[in-house]
Amino acid sequence: MALASGNFMVGTGGYGTTLATKLDKIDCSQVLAAVLLADKQLLGHIRMGASGTTVEHNWLEDELSPAYVIGQSAASTTLTINSFGTSTSLRRCVRDNAVLQPAGKQWLFQVSATSSSILLNGATYGNTTAGYATFDTATKCYIIANPYTDIADASDDISQARSKRKNFMQIFERAVAISQTRKNMDMEAVLDELQLQIKYRTMEIKRELDMSVVRGFARGLTPSGSYELRTMAGLIQLLRDPDLDGGTYEDTTVINTAGALTITALNSLCYKVFDQGGLDETADPILVVGPKQQRVVAGMESYLRRVEQGERKVGYYRDIFLSDMGTEMPIVMDRWMPDDLCMLLDRSRVSLVPLQGDAWHIEKMAKTGRSEKWQISGQYTLELRNASKCHGLLYGLT
C-alpha cells in the first residue's frame, strides 16, 4: 500500500541541504496517521487518543448501579437474594416495599422485609390476588420500583466504586543507515534510497503495531511497567484479563464456541454484550475476523442468494453483519487476527495512546565515518475501556 502523505517522502526533510530544512528531529505523526487512515484492516479503525504521561498508562471506569439483583431461590413466601455480598449492601439497593420481577416471569413481588432473605407478596399481571411462585436459581430480579416517601430521610448512596485499568507503553523502533556513496548514486527506479528505506521501515512499524494491538501480551505473570523491555497488552489479553492481574480469565462476554462460526454464535455474542450494558446508543461496534473466518462469514447462507442468468460475477462476500439486536456491524478482516477467534469491538471505547513527547518521529544519529544513521521510533499503548461489558470474543472456532 502506498503512503497517502507523499510530501514528507519526496521532500528534503531532515536530510536537506538548506539551513531551513536541515533538522535533527522530524515529527512523523502525520506520516503514520496517513498510513493508518488508509489502512483497511484493524488499525484503520482505531482512533488516536490523548497522550499518556507515564510508562504505565492508567484509566478509570465508572458504571451505574445494577438494575437487578440475583435471586438464588424462591420457595413459599421467601426469596433468597445473592447480590453485593452482604445484606447491608443489598439494603442500599433494594428498599422496603420495592417491587421486583424475576426475569421471564409474570410475577411481581413486593418486598416486605429487607435482608438477605426477602418476604414476598406477589401477583401476576391482571390479577390482584396475592400469590407466590418459585423459579430457578441465579434468576435476575429486576428492580421495577423503589418507592420513597416525602417524610423519609435521604436514601443511602449507592455509587459504585471505580475500576482502575492499566496497560504499558511499548517502544516501536527501526533504524536506517546509508553510506555517503550509496546516498549519491543514481539508481534505477529509485530517486532517493534513504527516503525509500524510511518508507519501508515505517510500514514495518505499522505491521508490528497491528500485531501488538491484536495479539500483544504484557510481560510477566503479574504484568508491570517496571520492565525496561516492557510490552503492551493487546485486545485479546485485555478481553480475557481486563485488570491484568494474571488471575482467572474473564468469561462475561467471552464465549468458547468450540465449533464453526455461525450466525447463531454471532447473535449470542451480541446478546451477551448487550446484556452487560454494551451496544448502547453511543456504541460503534465492528466484528474483527481473520482471513479464515472471513471465508466462513462470506459463505453464510450463500444458498439464499439468487443468481440471474447472464451474471458475470461469481463468489460471495459480506462486509456487514446485522444482528438480532438490530445493530449493523462492519466486518473487518485483519491479517494478524488468529484463525480461531472472532472479536466484537466497540470502536468508541478503544484508542492508541502515545507517550507525551514520544509520538512517531525520526532522529539523525551520530555519524560513523562516511555513513549516516536515522532512527524512527515512538512509544504507544492500547486503551480498551469497559473490556468486560462493551466488547466480546468468540474463541475455539473451527
Phi, psi and omega per residue, in radians:
M1 nan 2.312 3.141
A2 -1.380 2.591 3.074
L3 -1.183 2.426 3.128
A4 -1.367 -0.445 -3.107
S5 -1.706 1.656 -3.061
G6 -1.463 -0.414 -3.036
N7 -1.053 -0.678 -3.101
F8 -1.178 -0.752 -3.032
M9 -1.263 -0.550 -3.101
V10 -1.681 -0.174 -3.139
G11 -1.425 3.037 -3.114
T12 -1.295 -0.610 3.052
G13 1.018 -2.480 -3.071
G14 -1.369 -0.172 -3.126
Y15 -1.925 0.503 3.120
G16 -1.339 3.064 -3.089
T17 -1.844 -0.276 -3.128
T18 -1.610 2.693 -3.101
L19 -1.064 -0.601 -3.069
A20 -1.193 -0.462 -3.068
T21 -1.949 -0.041 -3.100
K22 -1.509 1.624 -3.090
L23 -1.974 2.649 3.108
D24 -1.555 -0.339 -3.098
K25 -2.503 2.285 -3.134
I26 -2.160 2.344 3.076
D27 -1.352 2.148 -3.122
C28 -1.758 0.154 -3.049
S29 -0.984 -0.790 -3.109
Q30 -1.160 -0.563 -3.140
V31 -1.156 -0.886 -3.117
L32 -1.220 -0.564 3.080
A33 -1.058 -0.660 3.095
A34 -1.129 -0.647 3.093
V35 -1.112 -0.792 -3.080
L36 -1.177 -0.676 -3.141
L37 -1.133 -0.598 -3.135
A38 -1.437 -0.173 -3.084
D39 -1.299 2.255 3.127
K40 -1.590 -0.104 3.139
Q41 -1.614 -2.830 -2.950
L42 -1.064 -0.718 -3.084
L43 -1.021 -0.555 3.121
G44 -1.215 -0.154 -3.117
H45 -1.869 0.036 -3.126
I46 -1.909 2.175 -3.092
R47 -1.397 2.831 3.034
M48 -1.521 2.243 3.140
G49 -1.661 -3.106 3.093
A50 -1.172 2.729 -3.097
S51 -1.158 2.556 3.018
G52 -1.590 2.878 -3.048
T53 -2.042 -0.233 -3.136
T54 -2.385 2.892 -3.139
V55 -1.249 -0.401 2.975
E56 -1.789 1.812 -3.089
H57 -1.480 2.213 -3.107
N58 -2.072 2.624 2.998
W59 -2.557 2.722 -3.110
L60 -1.883 2.513 3.111
E61 -2.171 2.197 3.069
D62 -1.768 2.755 3.015
E63 -2.589 2.721 3.109
L64 -1.323 2.795 3.019
S65 -1.119 2.585 -3.071
P66 -1.127 2.660 3.126
A67 -1.573 0.024 -3.115
Y68 -2.652 2.823 2.944
V69 -2.012 2.904 -3.090
I70 -1.790 2.105 3.089
G71 -1.558 2.214 3.142
Q72 -1.480 -0.687 3.115
S73 -2.828 2.806 3.068
A74 -2.483 2.052 3.124
A75 -2.453 2.405 -3.135
S76 1.018 -2.062 -3.061
T77 -1.950 0.309 -3.055
T78 -2.192 2.309 3.022
L79 -1.910 2.067 3.103
T80 -1.550 2.181 -3.063
I81 -1.881 2.402 3.019
N82 -2.227 1.760 -3.110
S83 -2.810 2.564 3.122
F84 1.109 -0.153 3.044
G85 1.665 -0.687 -3.085
T86 -2.319 2.760 3.116
S87 -1.159 -0.498 3.115
T88 -1.127 -0.785 3.107
S89 -1.152 -0.669 3.113
L90 -1.105 -0.688 -3.125
R91 -1.062 -0.561 3.130
R92 -1.227 -0.524 -3.050
C93 -1.591 -0.640 -3.104
V94 -2.059 1.987 -3.110
R95 -1.548 2.984 2.988
D96 -0.993 2.432 3.099
N97 1.230 0.220 3.059
A98 -1.128 2.596 3.120
V99 -1.819 2.182 3.133
L100 -2.071 2.634 3.055
Q101 -2.384 2.095 3.085
P102 -1.149 2.464 3.130
A103 -1.037 2.332 3.085
G104 1.392 0.110 -3.114
K105 -2.069 2.680 3.048
Q106 -1.517 -0.165 -3.078
W107 -1.283 2.363 2.992
L108 -1.993 2.132 -3.108
F109 -1.854 2.478 3.047
Q110 -1.964 2.244 -3.089
V111 -1.270 2.286 3.078
S112 -2.043 -0.052 3.011
A113 -2.736 2.267 -3.079
T114 -1.783 2.011 3.049
S115 -2.838 -2.912 3.096
S116 -1.194 -0.386 2.996
S117 -2.014 2.259 -3.027
I118 -2.046 2.232 3.053
L119 -1.249 2.495 -3.056
L120 -2.077 2.569 2.998
N121 -2.475 1.691 -2.916
G122 -2.084 2.892 3.092
A123 -2.651 2.702 3.094
T124 -1.472 2.931 3.070
Y125 -1.010 2.392 3.074
G126 1.283 0.180 -3.123
N127 -2.343 2.063 -3.106
T128 -1.544 -0.061 -3.125
T129 -1.365 2.235 3.134
A130 -1.132 2.545 3.110
G131 -2.799 -3.137 -3.112
Y132 -2.373 2.705 -3.125
A133 -2.508 2.759 3.045
T134 -1.976 2.717 3.085
F135 -2.643 3.014 -3.046
D136 -1.195 2.858 3.087
T137 -1.222 2.798 3.123
A138 0.979 0.731 3.106
T139 -1.644 2.382 3.071
K140 -1.246 2.280 3.049
C141 -1.975 1.799 -3.077
Y142 -1.261 2.421 3.127
I143 -1.492 1.679 -3.066
I144 -1.316 -0.669 -3.109
A145 -2.683 2.474 3.029
N146 -2.157 1.413 -3.037
P147 -1.057 2.680 -3.046
Y148 -2.541 2.426 -3.109
T149 -1.782 2.778 -3.115
D150 -1.132 -0.567 -3.020
I151 -1.614 -0.051 -3.113
A152 -1.337 2.647 3.060
D153 -1.198 2.818 3.108
A154 -1.006 2.480 -3.107
S155 -1.229 2.912 3.123
D156 -1.214 2.561 3.089
D157 -1.229 2.354 -3.126
I158 -2.110 0.480 3.097
S159 -1.065 2.450 -3.121
Q160 -1.544 2.525 3.088
A161 -1.143 2.433 3.126
R162 -1.267 2.607 3.044
S163 -1.781 2.338 3.112
K164 -1.800 2.148 3.134
R165 -1.982 2.852 -3.052
K166 -2.617 2.804 2.915
N167 -2.709 3.026 -2.974
F168 -2.166 2.475 3.124
M169 -1.203 2.406 3.102
Q170 -2.167 2.360 3.141
I171 -1.535 2.261 3.047
F172 -1.948 2.218 -2.983
E173 -2.557 2.476 2.973
R174 -2.481 2.672 3.118
A175 -2.164 2.640 3.083
V176 -2.276 2.144 3.095
A177 -2.068 2.495 -3.129
I178 -2.558 2.402 3.112
S179 -1.441 2.802 -3.141
Q180 -1.103 -0.621 -3.128
T181 -1.151 -0.866 -3.099
R182 -1.143 -0.591 -3.119
K183 -1.119 -0.528 -3.045
N184 -1.770 0.050 3.126
M185 -1.445 2.554 2.977
D186 -1.490 2.257 -3.085
M187 -2.172 2.587 3.132
E188 -1.203 2.270 3.057
A189 1.137 0.122 3.118
V190 -2.237 1.992 -3.128
L191 -1.356 -0.660 -3.108
D192 -2.583 1.926 -3.088
E193 -1.085 -0.699 -3.114
L194 -1.105 -0.795 3.109
Q195 -1.073 -0.721 -3.127
L196 -1.107 -0.756 -3.117
Q197 -1.231 -0.588 3.051
I198 -1.097 -0.710 3.091
K199 -1.074 -0.805 -3.132
Y200 -1.099 -0.750 -3.141
R201 -1.152 -0.597 3.083
T202 -1.113 -0.728 3.114
M203 -1.146 -0.605 3.091
E204 -1.169 -0.665 3.080
I205 -1.094 -0.724 3.110
K206 -1.073 -0.721 3.123
R207 -1.100 -0.768 3.118
E208 -1.143 -0.689 3.122
L209 -1.105 -0.737 3.109
D210 -1.051 -0.814 3.116
M211 -1.048 -0.748 -3.111
S212 -1.166 -0.667 3.125
V213 -1.093 -0.684 -3.114
V214 -1.444 -0.931 -2.943
R215 -1.904 0.004 -3.049
G216 -0.942 2.548 -3.121
F217 -2.338 2.137 -3.131
A218 -1.169 2.347 -2.999
R219 -1.210 2.417 3.045
G220 1.734 2.653 3.095
L221 -1.089 -0.713 2.973
T222 -1.981 1.701 -2.990
P223 -0.981 2.485 -3.126
S224 -2.519 2.658 3.088
G225 -1.522 0.065 -3.075
S226 -1.381 -0.219 3.139
Y227 -1.227 2.359 3.073
E228 -1.137 -0.732 3.105
L229 -1.689 1.011 -3.063
R230 -1.319 2.653 3.075
T231 -2.227 2.657 -3.100
M232 -1.622 2.669 3.038
A233 -1.354 2.401 3.096
G234 -1.623 -3.043 -3.073
L235 -1.059 -0.744 -3.084
I236 -1.104 -0.807 3.138
Q237 -1.145 -0.714 -3.122
L238 -1.168 -0.552 3.084
L239 -1.264 -0.630 -3.114
R240 -1.442 -0.542 -3.077
D241 -2.446 1.293 -3.002
P242 -1.022 -0.598 -3.112
D243 -1.588 0.022 3.092
L244 0.866 0.820 3.109
D245 -1.766 0.030 -3.126
G246 1.217 0.234 -3.074
G247 -1.635 -2.550 -3.090
T248 -1.131 2.396 3.132
Y249 -1.216 2.581 3.128
E250 -1.287 2.445 3.080
D251 -2.366 0.237 -3.136
T252 -1.110 -0.837 3.124
T253 -2.114 0.500 3.112
V254 -2.111 2.197 -3.049
I255 -2.117 2.243 3.007
N256 -1.489 1.759 -3.066
T257 -1.265 -0.712 3.141
A258 0.881 0.809 -3.129
G259 -3.135 -2.949 -3.122
A260 -1.269 2.641 3.049
L261 -1.253 2.182 -3.113
T262 -2.281 2.897 3.056
I263 -1.079 -0.664 3.126
T264 -1.081 -0.748 3.131
A265 -1.111 -0.724 3.120
L266 -1.118 -0.741 3.118
N267 -1.168 -0.613 3.084
S268 -1.104 -0.720 3.100
L269 -1.119 -0.761 3.117
C270 -1.045 -0.734 -3.133
Y271 -1.161 -0.687 3.109
K272 -1.015 -0.808 -3.134
V273 -1.160 -0.759 3.121
F274 -1.059 -0.707 -3.107
D275 -1.158 -0.411 3.108
Q276 -1.573 -0.032 3.128
G277 1.886 -0.023 3.099
G278 -1.410 -3.050 -3.095
L279 0.923 0.688 3.110
D280 -1.462 -2.975 -3.048
E281 -1.220 -0.261 3.132
T282 -1.685 -0.089 -3.029
A283 -1.245 2.627 3.073
D284 -2.372 1.287 -2.958
P285 -1.475 2.625 2.986
I286 -2.377 2.783 3.000
L287 -1.873 2.230 -3.107
V288 -1.927 2.182 3.141
V289 -2.368 2.827 3.002
G290 -1.522 3.083 -3.095
P291 -1.075 -0.586 -3.128
K292 -1.132 -0.825 -3.134
Q293 -1.290 -0.429 3.055
Q294 -1.083 -0.633 3.099
R295 -1.164 -0.627 3.093
V296 -1.142 -0.790 3.132
V297 -1.062 -0.740 -3.107
A298 -1.090 -0.535 -3.101
G299 -1.587 -0.017 -3.123
M300 -1.088 2.181 3.096
E301 0.933 0.590 -3.106
S302 -1.116 -0.424 -3.128
Y303 -1.207 -0.218 3.138
L304 -1.409 -0.250 -3.083
R305 -1.349 2.338 3.112
R306 -1.693 2.292 -3.121
V307 -1.892 2.212 3.134
E308 -1.454 2.637 3.106
Q309 -1.130 2.318 3.140
G310 1.596 -0.047 3.128
E311 -1.157 2.381 -3.001
R312 -1.814 -0.034 -3.128
K313 -1.898 2.290 3.102
V314 -2.069 2.831 3.138
G315 1.754 2.972 -3.089
Y316 -2.336 2.495 3.059
Y317 -2.680 2.308 3.114
R318 -2.250 2.336 -3.131
D319 -2.173 0.164 3.056
I320 -2.422 2.320 3.074
F321 -1.929 2.221 3.089
L322 -1.779 1.947 -3.054
S323 -1.412 2.899 3.064
D324 -1.138 -0.293 3.118
M325 -1.461 -0.023 3.117
G326 1.498 0.192 -3.101
T327 -1.760 2.249 3.061
E328 -1.523 2.296 -3.106
M329 -2.223 1.996 3.020
P330 -1.032 2.484 3.111
I331 -1.742 2.068 -3.097
V332 -1.875 2.122 3.078
M333 -1.655 2.133 3.115
D334 -2.009 2.304 -3.069
R335 -1.034 -0.509 -3.017
W336 -1.777 0.080 3.071
M337 -1.267 2.251 3.139
P338 -1.005 2.578 -3.063
D339 -1.121 -0.484 -3.029
D340 -1.689 0.280 -3.089
L341 -2.186 2.645 2.938
C342 -2.441 2.223 -3.011
M343 -2.001 2.343 2.954
L344 -1.729 2.032 -3.030
L345 -2.146 2.209 3.078
D346 -1.568 1.858 -3.052
R347 -1.105 -0.395 -3.126
S348 -1.302 -0.175 -3.067
R349 -2.168 0.486 3.079
V350 -2.467 2.475 -3.133
S351 -2.753 2.703 2.981
L352 -1.596 2.341 -3.052
V353 -2.111 2.052 3.074
P354 -1.480 2.647 2.972
L355 -1.259 2.368 -3.067
Q356 -0.991 2.315 -3.137
G357 1.345 0.030 -3.089
D358 -2.291 0.639 2.999
A359 -1.265 3.115 -3.084
W360 -0.967 2.248 3.096
H361 -2.696 2.876 3.104
I362 -2.158 2.353 -3.124
E363 -2.236 2.522 3.064
K364 -1.544 2.191 -3.130
M365 -1.492 3.064 3.102
A366 -1.124 2.435 -3.094
K367 -1.352 2.436 3.086
T368 -2.030 1.926 -3.118
G369 1.033 -2.185 -3.137
R370 -1.766 0.303 3.119
S371 -1.979 2.489 3.056
E372 -2.071 2.672 -3.032
K373 -2.326 2.428 3.126
W374 -2.166 2.514 -3.141
Q375 -2.122 2.200 3.055
I376 -1.824 2.219 -3.106
S377 -2.723 2.894 3.070
G378 -2.996 2.753 -3.100
Q379 -2.184 2.117 -2.992
Y380 -2.408 2.772 2.960
T381 -2.480 3.045 -3.094
L382 -1.990 2.285 3.084
E383 -1.943 2.078 3.139
L384 -2.125 1.871 -3.075
R385 -1.557 2.521 3.099
N386 0.919 0.868 -3.033
A387 -1.036 -0.671 -3.053
S388 -1.590 0.134 -3.101
K389 -2.261 -0.619 -3.008
C390 -1.941 -0.009 3.102
H391 -2.290 2.855 -3.116
G392 -2.633 2.926 -3.071
L393 -2.585 2.294 2.926
L394 -1.798 2.275 3.086
Y395 -2.319 2.960 -3.083
G396 1.352 0.381 -3.141
L397 -1.289 2.445 -3.140
T398 -1.853 nan nan
